[in-house]
Amino acid sequence: LDEFQTESVSVITSTMKQVGYETVSLDAQNRTDLQLNQIDDVIKLKPKAIVLAAVDFDSVVPGVERARAAGIPVLVFDRQIKSTPFDLTSVAGTVEIGEIAADQIQGLLKSRYGSVKGKVLQILGDPGDSYTLDIQKGFEDKMKAFPDVKIITQAALQCEATNAGNIASDQLLTNPDIDLIFV
């Protein structure tokens, strides 16, 4: 669906090949019912593990539990699923993405003003997605140390790029002194 997912599949496939595993990638086409059917089909093949980018982090739980009951470890990738335990931890590093962004923004503001101050427009993905909230947490936790940075936060609902573009246009009109945009 997007560059992040496409590149993630490439990295996972490459990494798994380096350590001697074949990777088969399935696309649920953003359909929970299809993803659950795919999980059931994969369980029958008895893989060493399942790496899962859940279409919906609640609806996929029954499939995950069936895989675990069959002795197949499941690694959750991209979205956190908190309503069931997992055998392997997420590789998404979502909090860290926000922290890295904060570090970069601090450096850019310091090089511009000589200290970390200014105005940042933070355009989130959909706040209903734990992925978005984890990135925001990492970002805002690091930026708390810099009270001279004003952060304007807006959410691009459904993680839609057009919504993010409209937010940027509107905010730059009403706040022409924005120094940086973190999308």
C-alpha positions in Angstrom: 0.0 0.0 0.0 2.9 2.4 0.6 6.6 2.8 0.4 7.1 1.8 4.1 5.4 -1.5 3.7 7.0 -2.2 0.3 10.5 -1.5 1.6 9.8 -3.4 4.9 8.9 -6.5 2.9 12.1 -6.2 0.9 14.3 -5.8 4.1 12.5 -8.7 5.8 12.9 -11.0 2.8 16.6 -10.1 2.4 17.4 -10.5 6.0 15.6 -13.8 6.3 17.4 -15.1 3.2 20.8 -14.1 4.7 20.1 -16.3 7.7 18.8 -19.2 5.6 15.0 -18.8 5.5 12.7 -18.5 2.5 10.1 -15.7 2.9 6.7 -15.8 1.3 4.9 -12.5 1.3 1.1 -12.2 1.2 -1.0 -9.1 0.6 -4.4 -9.0 2.3 -5.3 -5.9 0.3 -6.3 -4.1 3.5 -9.0 -6.6 4.1 -9.2 -8.2 7.6 -11.3 -11.2 6.4 -8.7 -12.0 3.7 -5.8 -11.7 6.2 -7.5 -14.1 8.6 -8.0 -16.6 5.8 -4.4 -16.2 4.8 -3.3 -16.8 8.4 -5.3 -20.0 8.5 -3.8 -21.2 5.1 -0.3 -20.4 6.4 -0.8 -22.3 9.6 -1.5 -25.4 7.5 1.9 -25.0 5.9 3.6 -25.1 9.3 6.1 -22.3 8.8 9.0 -21.6 11.3 7.3 -18.2 12.1 4.9 -15.6 10.8 5.8 -11.9 10.5 2.5 -10.0 10.6 1.6 -6.5 9.6 -1.9 -6.5 10.8 -4.7 -4.9 8.7 -6.6 -4.3 12.0 -4.9 -4.8 15.3 -8.0 -6.2 17.0 -9.6 -8.3 14.4 -6.4 -10.3 13.6 -6.1 -11.6 17.2 -8.1 -14.9 16.6 -5.7 -15.8 13.7 -2.7 -15.0 15.8 -4.0 -17.1 18.7 -4.6 -20.0 16.2 -1.0 -19.7 15.0 0.4 -19.7 18.5 -1.8 -22.7 19.4 -0.3 -24.5 16.4 3.2 -23.8 17.8 4.0 -21.1 15.3 5.7 -17.9 16.7 4.2 -14.7 15.5 6.2 -11.5 15.2 4.1 -8.4 15.0 5.4 -5.9 12.5 4.3 -2.3 12.1 1.2 -2.1 14.4 1.2 -3.0 18.1 -1.4 -5.5 19.2 -1.8 -5.3 22.9 -4.8 -7.6 23.4 -2.9 -10.9 23.1 0.7 -11.9 24.1 3.3 -12.4 21.4 6.2 -14.7 21.0 8.5 -12.1 19.3 8.7 -8.4 19.7 7.9 -5.8 17.1 10.6 -4.7 14.8 8.9 -1.5 13.8 10.7 0.7 16.3 7.9 3.2 16.2 8.8 5.1 19.3 12.4 5.3 18.1 11.2 6.8 14.8 9.7 9.7 16.8 12.9 10.0 18.9 15.1 10.1 15.8 12.9 12.8 14.2 13.1 14.9 17.4 16.9 14.6 17.3 17.0 15.8 13.7 14.6 18.6 14.4 16.7 19.8 17.4 19.8 19.8 15.2 18.1 21.8 12.4 16.7 24.3 14.8 20.0 24.8 16.6 21.8 25.3 13.3 19.2 27.9 12.3 19.0 29.9 15.5 22.0 28.9 17.6 19.7 27.2 20.1 16.8 24.8 20.0 13.8 27.1 19.5 11.2 27.7 16.9 7.9 26.4 15.6 7.3 22.9 14.3 4.3 21.5 12.6 3.8 17.9 13.4 1.4 16.1 11.0 0.4 12.8 12.5 -1.0 9.8 10.7 -4.4 8.6 12.0 -4.6 8.9 15.8 -6.7 5.7 15.8 -3.5 3.8 14.8 -1.1 2.8 17.6 1.8 3.2 15.1 1.0 6.9 14.9 0.6 7.3 18.6 4.0 5.6 19.3 5.8 7.8 16.9 4.2 10.9 18.5 5.1 9.6 22.0 8.8 9.2 21.0 8.8 12.7 19.3 7.0 14.6 22.1 9.0 12.9 24.9 12.3 14.1 23.4 10.9 17.5 22.6 9.7 18.2 26.2 13.3 19.2 27.0 13.0 22.2 24.7 10.3 24.6 26.0 11.3 27.2 23.4 9.9 25.0 20.6 6.3 25.4 19.9 4.7 22.2 18.4 1.5 22.4 16.4 0.0 19.0 16.1 -2.6 18.0 13.5 -3.7 14.5 12.4 -4.0 13.4 8.8 -7.0 11.1 9.2 -6.7 7.6 7.6 -3.0 8.4 7.1 -4.1 10.0 3.8 -1.4 12.0 2.0 -3.9 14.5 0.6 -5.1 15.2 4.2 -1.5 15.8 5.3 -1.0 18.2 2.3 -4.1 20.1 3.1 -3.0 20.5 6.8 0.4 21.7 5.7 -1.1 24.3 3.3 -3.6 25.5 5.8 -1.1 25.8 8.7 1.5 27.6 6.5 -1.1 30.2 5.7 -2.1 30.7 9.3 1.4 30.2 10.8 3.9 31.5 8.2 6.6 31.4 10.8 6.7 27.5 10.9 10.3 26.4 10.8 9.9 22.7 10.2 7.3 20.2 9.3 7.5 16.7 10.7 5.2 14.4 8.8 
